Amino acid sequence: MKIEFSDQLSTLGHPLRLAIFRLLMRRYPDRVPAGEIASALGIKASTMSTYLSALARDQLVEKQRVGTSLLYSINMTTVQHLFGYLFKDCCRGRPNICMPFSTGADPMSDRKYNVLFICVGNSARSIFAESLLRAIANDRFNAYSAGTRPGSQLNPFALQVLMDKGHDISALRSKDLSEFSHIDAPHFDFVFTVCDQAANEECPAWEGQPVSGHWGMPDPVKVEGTNAEKALAFQRAYGALKARIESFVALPIESLDRISLQKSVDDIGRIGPNDGT
């Protein structure tokens, strides 16, 4: 069935369908249960089903059944065609008229890059990521982390893992995302969410349109059981993030255009939680 661009734009014209689309774009390449989307946006399950059906009908999202659950993700091929139509046809490819930022045809310059890792509490996963990037490639990157709703203390299991791995924890602290929104804050080249809940939330657009990615993984803080079982969960989260950050550091950033770099960042987000050591 041929889908018209006008039908897709009409579907996205509804504010709640647009909100679902935006959430799935933030979570890309994840496949997200309908119930999680409904909970994040405060939409009734029956209404959510209708909205998701409309988005799937116009091939803006894809659905897959896993067991008894339906999982939804962005159909990026269709979305790219829609965006290409808007830019190349409607705007005649003129970025000075239609685009408030660069389309990314040129590689990023060779310099030290600023990277921000975001989760909700900024007590474990984003702290791991900040520490790992600083340890692995401090000469190429400035690493930062923050939370959308941070607590007052870092998780003691996370701190123990970092100390066991030889990281300097003296300067680590839980920080609110607002610390990086003032005029003197660093200009970020990369922004990564490392938990699903943070990616589900609306965050302000960053100045300069940094390359963004979602590297969500299970929250070790939520693991129940003995202290040994909890400690193992934090070790696994650390290992999974280490695998992703090592892949990120290995990218030839200076020679990749923005489109290729974004694809590489998205591919890293597909590295599974069991791929770390």
C-alpha positions as CSV (number, residue, x, y, z in Angstrom):
1,M,0.0,0.0,0.0
2,K,1.4,3.4,-1.0
3,I,1.4,5.9,1.9
4,E,1.0,9.5,1.0
5,F,3.2,12.1,2.7
6,S,0.1,14.2,3.3
7,D,-1.4,11.3,5.3
8,Q,1.7,10.9,7.4
9,L,1.7,14.7,8.2
10,S,-2.0,14.6,9.0
11,T,-1.4,11.7,11.4
12,L,1.4,13.6,13.1
13,G,-0.8,16.7,13.3
14,H,-2.6,15.3,16.3
15,P,-0.8,16.4,19.5
16,L,-0.9,13.1,21.3
17,R,0.1,11.0,18.2
18,L,3.0,13.5,17.8
19,A,4.0,13.0,21.4
20,I,4.1,9.2,20.9
21,F,6.2,9.7,17.8
22,R,8.6,12.0,19.6
23,L,9.0,9.6,22.5
24,L,9.8,6.7,20.1
25,M,12.3,8.9,18.2
26,R,14.0,9.7,21.5
27,R,14.1,6.0,22.3
28,Y,15.3,4.9,18.9
29,P,16.5,2.1,18.3
30,D,14.6,0.6,21.2
31,R,11.3,-1.3,20.9
32,V,9.0,0.0,23.6
33,P,5.9,-1.7,25.1
34,A,2.7,0.1,24.5
35,G,2.0,0.1,28.2
36,E,5.3,1.9,28.9
37,I,4.5,4.6,26.3
38,A,1.0,5.0,27.8
39,S,2.4,5.3,31.3
40,A,5.1,7.9,30.3
41,L,2.6,10.1,28.5
42,G,-0.4,9.6,30.8
43,I,-2.7,8.2,28.0
44,K,-5.3,5.5,28.6
45,A,-4.5,2.1,27.2
46,S,-7.5,2.0,24.8
47,T,-6.7,5.4,23.5
48,M,-3.0,4.5,23.1
49,S,-4.0,1.5,21.0
50,T,-5.9,3.7,18.6
51,Y,-3.1,6.2,18.3
52,L,-0.4,3.5,17.7
53,S,-2.6,1.9,15.1
54,A,-2.8,5.1,13.2
55,L,1.0,5.6,13.3
56,A,1.5,2.0,12.2
57,R,-1.0,2.3,9.4
58,D,1.0,5.2,8.0
59,Q,4.2,3.2,8.5
60,L,5.7,5.8,10.9
61,V,6.1,3.1,13.5
62,E,6.7,-0.7,13.4
63,K,5.2,-3.2,15.8
64,Q,6.5,-6.6,16.8
65,R,4.8,-9.2,19.1
66,V,7.1,-10.7,21.7
67,G,5.2,-13.2,23.8
68,T,2.0,-11.5,24.9
69,S,3.4,-8.0,24.4
70,L,3.4,-5.6,21.4
71,L,6.6,-3.6,21.1
72,Y,6.8,-0.4,19.0
73,S,9.7,1.3,17.4
74,I,10.2,4.0,14.8
75,N,10.2,2.9,11.2
76,M,13.3,5.0,10.4
77,T,13.3,4.3,6.7
78,T,9.8,5.8,6.3
79,V,10.7,8.7,8.6
80,Q,13.8,9.5,6.6
81,H,11.8,9.6,3.4
82,L,9.3,11.9,5.0
83,F,12.0,14.3,6.3
84,G,13.8,14.1,2.9
85,Y,10.5,15.1,1.2
86,L,10.1,18.1,3.5
87,F,13.7,19.2,3.1
88,K,14.5,18.4,-0.5
89,D,11.1,18.9,-2.1
90,C,9.3,21.5,-0.1
91,C,12.4,23.4,0.9
92,R,14.3,22.7,-2.4
93,G,17.3,21.6,-0.3
94,R,17.9,25.1,1.0
95,P,19.1,24.8,4.7
96,N,19.2,28.6,5.1
97,I,15.4,28.6,4.7
98,C,14.2,25.4,6.3
99,M,16.8,24.1,8.7
100,P,18.0,25.9,11.9
101,F,21.1,23.7,12.0
102,S,23.6,22.0,9.7
103,T,22.5,18.9,7.8
104,G,25.9,17.4,8.7
105,A,27.4,16.9,5.3
106,D,30.9,17.8,6.7
107,P,32.9,15.8,9.3
108,M,33.2,17.2,12.8
109,S,36.4,19.1,13.4
110,D,39.4,17.5,15.1
111,R,39.3,18.8,18.7
112,K,38.4,17.7,22.2
113,Y,34.7,16.8,22.4
114,N,32.2,17.5,25.2
115,V,30.0,14.5,26.1
116,L,27.0,14.5,28.5
117,F,25.4,11.3,29.9
118,I,21.9,11.6,31.3
119,C,19.8,9.4,33.5
120,V,17.1,10.1,36.1
121,G,19.0,9.8,39.4
122,N,22.6,10.4,38.2
123,S,23.6,7.9,40.9
124,A,24.9,4.9,38.9
125,R,24.7,4.4,35.2
126,S,25.4,8.0,34.0
127,I,28.2,8.2,36.7
128,F,29.6,4.9,35.3
129,A,29.6,6.4,31.8
130,E,31.2,9.6,32.9
131,S,34.0,7.8,34.7
132,L,34.6,5.3,32.0
133,L,34.9,7.9,29.2
134,R,37.2,10.0,31.3
135,A,39.4,6.9,32.1
136,I,39.5,5.5,28.5
137,A,39.9,8.7,26.5
138,N,40.4,11.7,28.6
139,D,42.7,13.2,26.0
140,R,39.9,13.3,23.4
141,F,36.8,13.9,25.4
142,N,35.5,16.0,28.3
143,A,33.0,13.8,30.2
144,Y,30.0,15.0,32.2
145,S,26.8,13.5,33.7
146,A,23.5,14.7,35.1
147,G,20.1,13.6,36.2
148,T,16.6,14.7,35.4
149,R,15.6,14.1,39.0
150,P,18.9,13.5,40.9
151,G,19.2,12.4,44.5
152,S,21.5,13.8,47.0
153,Q,24.0,10.9,47.1
154,L,25.7,8.5,44.7
155,N,24.7,4.8,45.0
156,P,27.1,3.0,47.3
157,F,27.2,-0.1,45.1
158,A,28.2,2.0,42.1
159,L,30.9,3.8,44.1
160,Q,32.3,0.4,45.2
161,V,32.5,-0.8,41.6
162,L,34.3,2.3,40.5
163,M,36.8,2.0,43.4
164,D,37.4,-1.7,42.6
165,K,38.1,-0.7,39.0
166,G,40.6,1.9,40.0
167,H,38.6,5.0,39.2
168,D,39.1,8.3,41.0
169,I,35.7,9.0,42.7
170,S,36.8,12.2,44.6
171,A,35.1,14.6,42.2
172,L,32.0,12.6,41.4
173,R,28.6,14.0,42.6
174,S,25.0,13.8,41.6
175,K,24.0,16.8,39.5
176,D,20.8,18.2,38.2
177,L,20.4,18.6,34.4
178,S,19.7,22.3,34.9
179,E,23.4,22.9,35.8
180,F,24.1,22.5,32.1
181,S,21.5,24.9,30.8
182,H,23.0,28.2,31.9
183,I,24.9,30.5,29.5
184,D,28.4,29.4,30.8
185,A,27.7,25.7,30.5
186,P,29.8,23.6,28.2
187,H,28.7,23.3,24.5
188,F,28.0,19.6,24.0
189,D,29.0,17.6,21.0
190,F,27.3,14.4,22.1
191,V,24.4,13.8,24.5
192,F,23.4,10.3,25.5
193,T,20.6,9.0,27.7
194,V,21.5,5.8,29.5
195,C,18.1,5.0,31.0
196,D,14.7,4.5,29.4
197,Q,12.9,6.8,31.9
198,A,15.2,9.8,31.1
199,A,14.7,9.2,27.4
200,N,10.9,9.1,27.8
201,E,11.0,12.6,29.4
202,E,10.9,15.8,27.5
203,C,14.3,17.5,27.7
204,P,15.2,20.9,26.3
205,A,16.8,21.1,22.9
206,W,20.5,21.6,23.2
207,E,22.3,24.5,21.6
208,G,24.2,23.5,18.5
209,Q,22.2,20.3,17.9
210,P,24.7,17.8,19.3
211,V,24.7,14.2,18.1
212,S,22.4,12.3,20.5
213,G,21.8,8.7,21.3
214,H,19.9,6.4,23.6
215,W,21.9,3.8,25.3
216,G,19.3,2.5,27.7
217,M,19.9,-0.5,29.9
218,P,18.3,-2.1,33.0
219,D,18.6,-0.1,36.2
220,P,20.8,-2.0,38.7
221,V,19.3,0.1,41.5
222,K,16.0,-1.8,41.1
223,V,17.6,-5.2,41.5
224,E,16.4,-7.0,44.7
225,G,18.1,-9.8,46.6
226,T,21.2,-10.3,48.5
227,N,24.1,-7.7,48.5
228,A,26.0,-10.1,46.3
229,E,23.2,-10.2,43.8
230,K,22.9,-6.4,43.8
231,A,26.6,-6.0,43.4
232,L,26.6,-8.3,40.4
233,A,23.9,-6.1,38.8
234,F,26.1,-3.1,39.1
235,Q,29.1,-5.0,37.7
236,R,27.0,-5.9,34.7
237,A,25.8,-2.4,34.1
238,Y,29.4,-1.2,34.3
239,G,30.5,-3.9,31.8
240,A,27.7,-3.0,29.3
241,L,28.6,0.7,29.4
242,K,32.3,-0.1,29.1
243,A,31.6,-2.1,25.9
244,R,29.6,0.8,24.4
245,I,32.0,3.5,25.4
246,E,35.0,1.5,24.0
247,S,33.0,1.2,20.7
248,F,32.3,5.0,20.8
249,V,35.9,5.9,21.4
250,A,37.0,3.8,18.5
251,L,34.9,5.7,16.0
252,P,36.9,7.9,13.6
253,I,34.8,10.9,14.6
254,E,37.0,13.4,12.7
255,S,36.4,11.6,9.3
256,L,32.7,10.8,9.7
257,D,29.9,13.1,8.4
258,R,27.0,13.7,10.8
259,I,24.7,11.2,9.2
260,S,27.3,8.4,9.4
261,L,28.2,9.4,12.9
262,Q,24.6,9.3,14.1
263,K,24.1,5.9,12.5
264,S,27.2,4.6,14.4
265,V,26.0,6.0,17.7
266,D,22.6,4.3,17.1
267,D,24.3,1.0,16.3
268,I,26.3,1.3,19.6
269,G,22.9,1.6,21.4
270,R,22.1,-1.9,20.1
271,I,25.0,-3.5,22.0
272,G,23.3,-5.8,24.5
273,P,23.6,-5.7,28.3
274,N,25.5,-9.0,28.2
275,D,28.1,-7.8,25.7
276,G,30.2,-6.1,28.3
277,T,32.7,-7.8,30.6
